[in-house]
Amino acid sequence: MDKPILQVALDLVELKRAVEIAGEALEGGADWLEVGTPLIKSEGMDAIREIKKRFRVKTLADMKTIDTGNVEVEMAAKSGADIVIILALSDDSTIQEAIRAAKKYGSEIMVDMINVPNPVERAKELEELGVDYINVHVGIDQQMKGMDPLEILSNVANEVSIPVAAAGGLDAEKAANCVSLGASIVIVGSNITKSRNVVESARKVREAIDKSWKSGKKVELKKRELDEEIREILMKVSTPNISDAMHRARAMRDVHPVVRGKKIVGKAVTVSAFDGDWAKPVEAIDVAGKGDVIVIKVSGDNAAVWGELATRSCINKGIEGVIIDGAVRDVDDIRELGYPIFAKREVPNAGEPKGFGEINVKIECGGIEVNPGDWIVADDNGVMVIPKERAYEVARRALEVKKHEERIRGEIEDKGRTLAEIVELYKWEKVQ
Ligand SMILES: O=C([C@H](O)CO)[C@H](O)[C@H](O)COP(=O)(O)O
Protein backbone atom coordinates (compact mmCIF):
# COMPACT_ATOMS: atom_id res chain seq x y z
CA MET A 1 0.00 0.00 0.00
CA ASP A 2 1.19 3.55 -0.80
CA LYS A 3 1.83 6.01 1.99
CA PRO A 4 -1.56 6.82 3.56
CA ILE A 5 -3.31 10.06 2.67
CA LEU A 6 -4.28 12.45 5.46
CA GLN A 7 -7.48 14.25 4.46
CA VAL A 8 -8.63 17.08 6.72
CA ALA A 9 -12.38 17.77 6.79
CA LEU A 10 -13.17 21.47 7.12
CA ASP A 11 -16.51 21.16 8.92
CA LEU A 12 -16.84 24.81 9.85
CA VAL A 13 -19.51 27.31 8.89
CA GLU A 14 -17.23 30.36 8.41
CA LEU A 15 -15.16 30.35 5.20
CA LYS A 16 -12.54 32.81 6.53
CA ARG A 17 -11.74 30.54 9.46
CA ALA A 18 -11.83 27.44 7.25
CA VAL A 19 -9.18 28.96 4.96
CA GLU A 20 -6.96 29.79 7.92
CA ILE A 21 -7.35 26.32 9.44
CA ALA A 22 -6.75 24.64 6.05
CA GLY A 23 -3.40 26.43 5.76
CA GLU A 24 -2.40 25.32 9.25
CA ALA A 25 -3.49 21.71 8.57
CA LEU A 26 -1.37 21.56 5.41
CA GLU A 27 1.58 22.94 7.35
CA GLY A 28 1.09 20.09 9.84
CA GLY A 29 1.23 17.47 7.08
CA ALA A 30 -2.29 17.11 5.63
CA ASP A 31 -2.39 15.98 1.97
CA TRP A 32 -5.98 16.59 0.89
CA LEU A 33 -8.56 19.16 1.94
CA GLU A 34 -12.23 18.33 2.25
CA VAL A 35 -14.75 21.15 2.06
CA GLY A 36 -17.15 19.81 4.70
CA THR A 37 -20.93 19.61 4.36
CA PRO A 38 -21.60 22.38 6.93
CA LEU A 39 -19.23 24.71 5.05
CA ILE A 40 -20.88 23.94 1.72
CA LYS A 41 -24.33 24.53 3.23
CA SER A 42 -23.23 27.80 4.78
CA GLU A 43 -21.13 29.25 1.94
CA GLY A 44 -22.18 27.30 -1.15
CA MET A 45 -19.89 26.40 -4.05
CA ASP A 46 -17.75 29.47 -3.33
CA ALA A 47 -16.21 27.53 -0.46
CA ILE A 48 -14.92 24.89 -2.89
CA ARG A 49 -13.65 27.56 -5.32
CA GLU A 50 -11.83 29.42 -2.57
CA ILE A 51 -10.14 26.36 -1.03
CA LYS A 52 -9.08 25.00 -4.42
CA LYS A 53 -7.72 28.35 -5.65
CA ARG A 54 -5.83 29.12 -2.46
CA PHE A 55 -4.12 25.81 -1.86
CA ARG A 56 -3.99 23.94 -5.16
CA VAL A 57 -4.03 20.56 -3.39
CA LYS A 58 -6.49 17.72 -4.01
CA THR A 59 -9.84 19.15 -2.90
CA LEU A 60 -12.91 17.14 -1.99
CA ALA A 61 -16.48 18.41 -1.81
CA ASP A 62 -18.54 16.60 0.81
CA MET A 63 -21.85 17.13 -0.99
CA LYS A 64 -23.53 14.10 0.70
CA THR A 65 -25.64 13.84 -2.44
CA ILE A 66 -28.59 11.46 -2.26
CA ASP A 67 -30.47 12.47 -5.41
CA THR A 68 -29.76 14.28 -8.69
CA GLY A 69 -26.20 12.94 -8.79
CA ASN A 70 -25.60 14.55 -12.14
CA VAL A 71 -26.48 18.14 -11.14
CA GLU A 72 -24.69 18.14 -7.79
CA VAL A 73 -21.50 16.54 -9.07
CA GLU A 74 -21.41 18.97 -12.00
CA MET A 75 -21.70 21.97 -9.65
CA ALA A 76 -18.96 20.73 -7.32
CA ALA A 77 -16.63 19.63 -10.13
CA LYS A 78 -16.96 22.93 -11.98
CA SER A 79 -16.15 24.73 -8.74
CA GLY A 80 -12.86 22.86 -8.47
CA ALA A 81 -13.61 19.63 -6.59
CA ASP A 82 -11.25 16.84 -7.60
CA ILE A 83 -13.36 14.32 -5.70
CA VAL A 84 -17.07 14.62 -4.91
CA ILE A 85 -18.54 12.73 -1.96
CA ILE A 86 -22.01 11.26 -2.41
CA LEU A 87 -24.05 8.93 -0.20
CA ALA A 88 -23.95 5.15 -0.56
CA LEU A 89 -27.61 5.08 0.51
CA SER A 90 -28.55 6.72 -2.81
CA ASP A 91 -30.35 4.75 -5.45
CA ASP A 92 -28.01 3.07 -7.96
CA SER A 93 -29.31 5.39 -10.67
CA THR A 94 -28.07 8.40 -8.66
CA ILE A 95 -24.67 6.76 -8.22
CA GLN A 96 -24.44 6.02 -11.96
CA GLU A 97 -25.44 9.57 -12.88
CA ALA A 98 -22.85 10.92 -10.43
CA ILE A 99 -20.13 8.74 -11.99
CA ARG A 100 -21.08 9.88 -15.50
CA ALA A 101 -20.98 13.55 -14.48
CA ALA A 102 -17.66 13.10 -12.67
CA LYS A 103 -16.11 11.53 -15.78
CA LYS A 104 -17.43 14.38 -17.92
CA TYR A 105 -15.93 17.08 -15.70
CA GLY A 106 -12.68 15.32 -14.79
CA SER A 107 -13.51 14.48 -11.16
CA GLU A 108 -13.77 11.30 -9.12
CA ILE A 109 -16.45 9.90 -6.83
CA MET A 110 -16.05 8.91 -3.20
CA VAL A 111 -19.03 7.17 -1.64
CA ASP A 112 -19.87 7.76 2.01
CA MET A 113 -21.16 4.60 3.74
CA ILE A 114 -22.86 6.49 6.61
CA ASN A 115 -25.88 4.57 7.93
CA VAL A 116 -25.64 1.78 5.35
CA PRO A 117 -27.13 -1.37 6.98
CA ASN A 118 -25.01 -3.92 5.06
CA PRO A 119 -21.69 -2.11 4.42
CA VAL A 120 -19.67 -5.01 2.98
CA GLU A 121 -22.33 -5.98 0.45
CA ARG A 122 -22.99 -2.36 -0.54
CA ALA A 123 -19.26 -1.62 -0.91
CA LYS A 124 -18.93 -4.49 -3.38
CA GLU A 125 -21.94 -3.24 -5.35
CA LEU A 126 -20.52 0.28 -5.44
CA GLU A 127 -17.16 -0.95 -6.69
CA GLU A 128 -19.00 -2.82 -9.42
CA LEU A 129 -20.90 0.36 -10.34
CA GLY A 130 -17.56 2.10 -10.82
CA VAL A 131 -17.04 4.50 -7.91
CA ASP A 132 -13.43 5.50 -7.20
CA TYR A 133 -13.30 5.40 -3.39
CA ILE A 134 -15.31 3.95 -0.51
CA ASN A 135 -15.51 5.97 2.70
CA VAL A 136 -16.29 3.94 5.83
CA HIS A 137 -17.81 6.77 7.84
CA VAL A 138 -19.51 6.97 11.20
CA GLY A 139 -21.33 10.30 11.41
CA ILE A 140 -20.85 12.82 14.20
CA ASP A 141 -24.23 12.07 15.82
CA GLN A 142 -23.52 8.32 15.60
CA GLN A 143 -20.12 8.79 17.22
CA MET A 144 -21.88 10.35 20.20
CA LYS A 145 -23.64 7.01 20.74
CA GLY A 146 -20.30 5.19 20.79
CA MET A 147 -20.13 3.98 17.18
CA ASP A 148 -16.74 3.71 15.57
CA PRO A 149 -15.63 3.23 11.92
CA LEU A 150 -12.95 0.78 13.04
CA GLU A 151 -15.51 -1.92 13.76
CA ILE A 152 -16.37 -2.52 10.09
CA LEU A 153 -13.34 -1.05 8.34
CA SER A 154 -11.28 -4.18 7.81
CA ASN A 155 -14.35 -6.18 6.65
CA VAL A 156 -14.91 -3.62 3.90
CA ALA A 157 -11.23 -3.11 3.06
CA ASN A 158 -10.73 -6.87 2.65
CA GLU A 159 -13.58 -7.16 0.15
CA VAL A 160 -12.91 -4.35 -2.33
CA SER A 161 -9.86 -3.45 -4.35
CA ILE A 162 -10.50 0.31 -4.75
CA PRO A 163 -9.01 2.63 -2.08
CA VAL A 164 -10.91 2.74 1.21
CA ALA A 165 -11.10 5.84 3.40
CA ALA A 166 -12.08 5.92 7.07
CA ALA A 167 -13.78 8.80 8.90
CA GLY A 168 -15.62 9.54 12.10
CA GLY A 169 -14.12 10.89 15.30
CA LEU A 170 -10.57 9.86 14.47
CA ASP A 171 -7.69 11.08 16.59
CA ALA A 172 -4.01 10.18 16.11
CA GLU A 173 -4.36 6.74 17.73
CA LYS A 174 -7.55 5.75 15.92
CA ALA A 175 -6.20 7.11 12.63
CA ALA A 176 -3.14 4.89 13.01
CA ASN A 177 -5.40 1.92 13.75
CA CYS A 178 -7.41 2.66 10.60
CA VAL A 179 -4.24 2.43 8.51
CA SER A 180 -3.38 -0.90 10.07
CA LEU A 181 -6.93 -2.13 9.30
CA GLY A 182 -6.62 -1.29 5.61
CA ALA A 183 -7.55 2.38 5.13
CA SER A 184 -5.43 4.17 2.57
CA ILE A 185 -7.10 7.54 3.26
CA VAL A 186 -7.67 8.79 6.77
CA ILE A 187 -10.21 11.61 7.17
CA VAL A 188 -9.90 13.72 10.30
CA GLY A 189 -12.21 16.61 11.19
CA SER A 190 -12.75 18.02 14.64
CA ASN A 191 -9.69 16.51 16.31
CA ILE A 192 -7.60 18.70 14.04
CA THR A 193 -9.80 21.64 13.06
CA LYS A 194 -11.14 22.35 16.55
CA SER A 195 -7.84 22.08 18.32
CA ARG A 196 -6.07 25.16 19.56
CA ASN A 197 -2.90 24.27 17.69
CA VAL A 198 -4.00 22.89 14.33
CA VAL A 199 -0.45 22.52 12.97
CA GLU A 200 0.58 20.43 15.95
CA SER A 201 -2.57 18.28 15.93
CA ALA A 202 -2.23 17.58 12.19
CA ARG A 203 1.44 16.72 12.71
CA LYS A 204 0.55 14.21 15.46
CA VAL A 205 -1.92 12.42 13.17
CA ARG A 206 0.57 12.51 10.28
CA GLU A 207 3.30 10.92 12.40
CA ALA A 208 0.95 8.31 13.85
CA ILE A 209 -0.38 7.14 10.47
CA ASP A 210 3.06 7.09 8.88
CA LYS A 211 4.43 5.05 11.78
CA SER A 212 1.56 2.57 11.56
CA TRP A 213 2.04 2.26 7.77
CA LYS A 214 5.79 1.63 8.11
CA SER A 215 5.39 -0.95 10.86
CA GLY A 216 2.63 -2.83 8.99
CA LYS A 217 1.37 -4.25 12.31
CA LYS A 218 -2.31 -5.17 12.81
CA VAL A 219 -3.94 -3.74 15.94
CA GLU A 220 -6.15 -5.55 18.42
CA LEU A 221 -9.27 -3.45 19.14
CA LYS A 222 -9.96 -3.17 22.86
CA LYS A 223 -13.42 -2.39 24.31
CA ARG A 224 -13.40 -0.20 27.39
CA GLU A 225 -15.78 -0.37 30.33
CA LEU A 226 -18.55 2.15 29.56
CA ASP A 227 -18.93 3.72 33.03
CA GLU A 228 -15.19 4.20 33.25
CA GLU A 229 -15.19 6.00 29.90
CA ILE A 230 -18.20 8.17 30.83
CA ARG A 231 -16.57 9.24 34.09
CA GLU A 232 -13.28 10.00 32.36
CA ILE A 233 -14.97 12.20 29.74
CA LEU A 234 -17.22 13.98 32.26
CA MET A 235 -14.17 14.80 34.40
CA LYS A 236 -12.77 16.73 31.43
CA VAL A 237 -15.82 18.94 30.84
CA SER A 238 -17.56 21.66 32.83
CA THR A 239 -21.24 21.98 33.74
CA PRO A 240 -21.60 24.81 31.15
CA ASN A 241 -20.20 22.43 28.49
CA ILE A 242 -22.79 19.84 29.55
CA SER A 243 -25.56 22.42 29.61
CA ASP A 244 -24.71 23.44 26.02
CA ALA A 245 -24.61 19.79 24.98
CA MET A 246 -28.07 19.23 26.49
CA HIS A 247 -29.59 22.37 24.93
CA ARG A 248 -29.61 24.08 28.35
CA ALA A 249 -31.93 21.57 30.00
CA ARG A 250 -31.53 19.73 33.31
CA ALA A 251 -29.62 22.24 35.44
CA MET A 252 -30.78 22.30 39.08
CA ARG A 253 -32.25 25.53 40.44
CA ASP A 254 -31.28 27.08 43.83
CA VAL A 255 -28.68 24.48 44.79
CA HIS A 256 -25.24 26.06 45.38
CA PRO A 257 -21.74 24.88 46.38
CA VAL A 258 -21.04 25.10 50.10
CA VAL A 259 -17.36 24.56 49.34
CA ARG A 260 -16.14 26.40 46.25
CA GLY A 261 -13.59 25.14 43.72
CA LYS A 262 -14.71 21.49 43.79
CA LYS A 263 -15.96 19.40 40.93
CA ILE A 264 -17.78 16.10 41.29
CA VAL A 265 -18.83 13.40 38.83
CA GLY A 266 -20.74 10.29 39.83
CA LYS A 267 -23.88 8.19 39.69
CA ALA A 268 -26.82 9.24 41.83
CA VAL A 269 -28.00 7.49 44.95
CA THR A 270 -31.28 9.32 45.50
CA VAL A 271 -33.03 10.14 48.76
CA SER A 272 -36.49 11.51 49.43
CA ALA A 273 -36.58 13.04 52.93
CA PHE A 274 -38.74 15.22 55.17
CA ASP A 275 -37.70 18.59 56.60
CA GLY A 276 -35.14 17.99 59.37
CA ASP A 277 -35.53 14.17 59.29
CA TRP A 278 -31.91 13.19 58.71
CA ALA A 279 -32.34 9.38 59.07
CA LYS A 280 -32.67 8.48 55.36
CA PRO A 281 -29.98 10.95 54.16
CA VAL A 282 -27.49 9.46 56.60
CA GLU A 283 -28.53 5.85 55.91
CA ALA A 284 -27.89 6.55 52.20
CA ILE A 285 -24.18 6.79 53.05
CA ASP A 286 -24.27 3.04 53.77
CA VAL A 287 -26.09 2.35 50.49
CA ALA A 288 -23.76 4.46 48.32
CA GLY A 289 -20.43 3.18 47.03
CA LYS A 290 -17.13 4.75 46.12
CA GLY A 291 -17.57 7.40 43.42
CA ASP A 292 -21.36 7.77 43.89
CA VAL A 293 -23.13 11.08 44.54
CA ILE A 294 -25.90 11.25 47.16
CA VAL A 295 -28.77 13.41 45.89
CA ILE A 296 -31.35 14.42 48.51
CA LYS A 297 -34.72 16.04 48.01
CA VAL A 298 -36.07 17.42 51.27
CA SER A 299 -39.67 18.56 51.70
CA GLY A 300 -38.54 21.82 53.42
CA ASP A 301 -35.46 23.78 54.44
CA ASN A 302 -36.05 24.89 58.04
CA ALA A 303 -33.85 22.25 59.71
CA ALA A 304 -30.68 20.60 58.41
CA VAL A 305 -30.64 16.99 57.23
CA TRP A 306 -26.86 17.03 56.84
CA GLY A 307 -23.80 18.11 58.84
CA GLU A 308 -20.14 17.53 59.64
CA LEU A 309 -20.39 13.94 60.98
CA ALA A 310 -22.30 12.70 57.94
CA THR A 311 -19.69 14.42 55.80
CA ARG A 312 -16.84 12.62 57.57
CA SER A 313 -18.65 9.29 56.98
CA CYS A 314 -18.83 10.08 53.25
CA ILE A 315 -15.11 10.80 53.14
CA ASN A 316 -14.41 7.41 54.75
CA LYS A 317 -16.46 5.63 52.07
CA GLY A 318 -15.01 7.52 49.10
CA ILE A 319 -18.40 8.99 48.18
CA GLU A 320 -17.90 11.67 45.55
CA GLY A 321 -20.18 14.39 46.99
CA VAL A 322 -23.65 15.30 48.21
CA ILE A 323 -26.40 17.40 46.63
CA ILE A 324 -29.18 18.63 48.92
CA ASP A 325 -32.34 20.42 47.87
CA GLY A 326 -32.76 21.39 51.51
CA ALA A 327 -30.71 22.66 54.44
CA VAL A 328 -27.19 21.83 55.68
CA ARG A 329 -25.30 22.87 58.84
CA ASP A 330 -21.72 22.79 60.20
CA VAL A 331 -20.63 24.53 57.03
CA ASP A 332 -17.46 25.88 58.65
CA ASP A 333 -16.31 22.32 59.47
CA ILE A 334 -17.36 21.08 56.04
CA ARG A 335 -15.34 23.88 54.40
CA GLU A 336 -12.35 22.89 56.51
CA LEU A 337 -12.76 19.29 55.36
CA GLY A 338 -12.94 20.61 51.79
CA TYR A 339 -15.71 18.13 50.96
CA PRO A 340 -18.04 18.94 48.03
CA ILE A 341 -21.54 19.58 49.35
CA PHE A 342 -24.10 21.50 47.29
CA ALA A 343 -27.19 22.73 49.15
CA LYS A 344 -30.08 25.16 49.08
CA ARG A 345 -29.70 26.75 52.54
CA GLU A 346 -27.36 26.89 55.50
CA VAL A 347 -28.93 26.79 59.00
CA PRO A 348 -27.67 26.07 62.57
CA ASN A 349 -30.41 23.69 63.72
CA ALA A 350 -30.82 20.00 62.92
CA GLY A 351 -34.07 18.06 63.03
CA GLU A 352 -34.84 14.58 64.36
CA PRO A 353 -34.00 11.20 62.74
CA LYS A 354 -37.56 9.87 62.46
CA GLY A 355 -36.95 7.58 59.52
CA PHE A 356 -39.54 8.84 57.04
CA GLY A 357 -38.63 8.94 53.38
CA GLU A 358 -37.06 6.56 50.87
CA ILE A 359 -33.71 5.71 49.29
CA ASN A 360 -33.17 5.10 45.57
CA VAL A 361 -36.52 6.29 44.27
CA LYS A 362 -37.35 8.84 41.58
CA ILE A 363 -37.10 12.36 43.07
CA GLU A 364 -37.34 15.94 41.88
CA CYS A 365 -34.27 17.79 43.14
CA GLY A 366 -33.65 21.48 42.35
CA GLY A 367 -36.61 21.23 39.97
CA ILE A 368 -35.09 18.36 37.96
CA GLU A 369 -36.13 14.72 37.90
CA VAL A 370 -33.36 12.46 39.19
CA ASN A 371 -33.44 8.66 39.03
CA PRO A 372 -31.05 6.30 40.79
CA GLY A 373 -28.00 5.78 38.57
CA ASP A 374 -28.37 9.08 36.65
CA TRP A 375 -25.06 10.89 36.27
CA ILE A 376 -24.48 14.03 38.33
CA VAL A 377 -21.85 16.63 37.50
CA ALA A 378 -21.47 19.63 39.81
CA ASP A 379 -18.99 22.48 39.97
CA ASP A 380 -18.98 26.17 40.94
CA ASN A 381 -21.53 26.90 38.19
CA GLY A 382 -24.12 24.51 39.58
CA VAL A 383 -25.45 20.99 39.25
CA MET A 384 -26.33 19.11 36.03
CA VAL A 385 -28.28 15.85 35.89
CA ILE A 386 -27.70 13.49 32.96
CA PRO A 387 -30.22 10.64 32.51
CA LYS A 388 -28.31 7.35 32.64
CA GLU A 389 -29.67 6.27 29.22
CA ARG A 390 -28.03 9.29 27.55
CA ALA A 391 -24.87 9.51 29.66
CA TYR A 392 -22.33 8.44 27.03
CA GLU A 393 -23.90 10.55 24.29
CA VAL A 394 -24.13 13.69 26.45
CA ALA A 395 -20.55 13.23 27.69
CA ARG A 396 -19.26 12.99 24.11
CA ARG A 397 -21.31 15.98 22.98
CA ALA A 398 -20.04 18.03 25.93
CA LEU A 399 -16.49 17.13 24.94
CA GLU A 400 -17.21 18.43 21.42
CA VAL A 401 -18.46 21.70 22.95
CA LYS A 402 -15.24 21.98 24.94
CA LYS A 403 -13.08 21.29 21.85
CA HIS A 404 -14.98 23.89 19.85
CA GLU A 405 -14.41 26.46 22.60
CA GLU A 406 -10.70 25.63 22.78
CA ARG A 407 -10.13 26.72 19.21
CA ILE A 408 -12.19 29.90 19.71
CA ARG A 409 -10.34 30.68 22.96
CA GLY A 410 -7.09 30.37 21.04
CA GLU A 411 -8.30 32.78 18.38
CA ILE A 412 -9.30 35.32 21.08
CA GLU A 413 -6.07 35.00 23.09
CA ASP A 414 -3.48 34.49 20.37
CA LYS A 415 -5.01 36.49 17.52
CA GLY A 416 -6.72 39.29 19.48
CA ARG A 417 -10.13 38.70 17.88
CA THR A 418 -13.52 39.17 19.49
CA LEU A 419 -16.08 36.42 19.92
CA ALA A 420 -18.61 38.18 17.66
CA GLU A 421 -16.00 38.46 14.92
CA ILE A 422 -14.96 34.80 15.14
CA VAL A 423 -18.43 33.26 15.08
CA GLU A 424 -19.81 35.89 12.66
CA LEU A 425 -22.49 36.71 15.22
CA TYR A 426 -24.20 39.43 13.17
CA LYS A 427 -24.58 37.17 10.15
CA TRP A 428 -26.15 34.41 12.24
CA GLU A 429 -28.67 36.58 14.14
CA LYS A 430 -32.13 35.15 13.58
CA VAL A 431 -33.90 36.77 10.66
CA GLN A 432 -37.15 38.35 11.94
O1 LIG B 1 -18.56 14.04 7.18
C1 LIG B 1 -18.47 14.49 8.28
C2 LIG B 1 -19.70 14.77 9.08
O2 LIG B 1 -20.79 14.08 8.55
C3 LIG B 1 -20.05 16.26 9.13
O3 LIG B 1 -20.31 16.78 7.88
C4 LIG B 1 -17.12 14.80 8.88
O4 LIG B 1 -16.38 15.47 7.94
C5 LIG B 1 -16.40 13.52 9.26
O5 LIG B 1 -17.17 12.84 10.23
C6 LIG B 1 -15.02 13.81 9.83
O6 LIG B 1 -15.12 14.65 10.94
P1 LIG B 1 -14.82 14.11 12.44
O7 LIG B 1 -15.80 13.00 12.70
O8 LIG B 1 -15.06 15.31 13.32
O9 LIG B 1 -13.40 13.65 12.46
The ligand as a MOL file (V3000), in Angstrom:
LIG
                    3D

  0  0  0     0  0            999 V3000
M  V30 BEGIN CTAB
M  V30 COUNTS 16 15 0 0 0
M  V30 BEGIN ATOM
M  V30 1 O -18.5550 14.0400 7.1780 0
M  V30 2 C -18.4740 14.4910 8.2810 0
M  V30 3 C -19.7020 14.7690 9.0760 0
M  V30 4 O -20.7940 14.0840 8.5480 0
M  V30 5 C -20.0480 16.2610 9.1300 0
M  V30 6 O -20.3080 16.7820 7.8810 0
M  V30 7 C -17.1210 14.8010 8.8760 0
M  V30 8 O -16.3800 15.4740 7.9360 0
M  V30 9 C -16.4030 13.5150 9.2650 0
M  V30 10 O -17.1680 12.8390 10.2290 0
M  V30 11 C -15.0230 13.8090 9.8340 0
M  V30 12 O -15.1180 14.6460 10.9410 0
M  V30 13 P -14.8210 14.1090 12.4430 0
M  V30 14 O -15.7990 12.9970 12.6980 0
M  V30 15 O -15.0550 15.3050 13.3170 0
M  V30 16 O -13.3990 13.6500 12.4580 0
M  V30 END ATOM
M  V30 BEGIN BOND
M  V30 1 2 1 2
M  V30 2 1 2 3
M  V30 3 1 2 7
M  V30 4 1 3 4
M  V30 5 1 3 5
M  V30 6 1 5 6
M  V30 7 1 7 8
M  V30 8 1 7 9
M  V30 9 1 9 10
M  V30 10 1 9 11
M  V30 11 1 11 12
M  V30 12 1 12 13
M  V30 13 2 13 14
M  V30 14 1 13 15
M  V30 15 1 13 16
M  V30 END BOND
M  V30 END CTAB
M  END
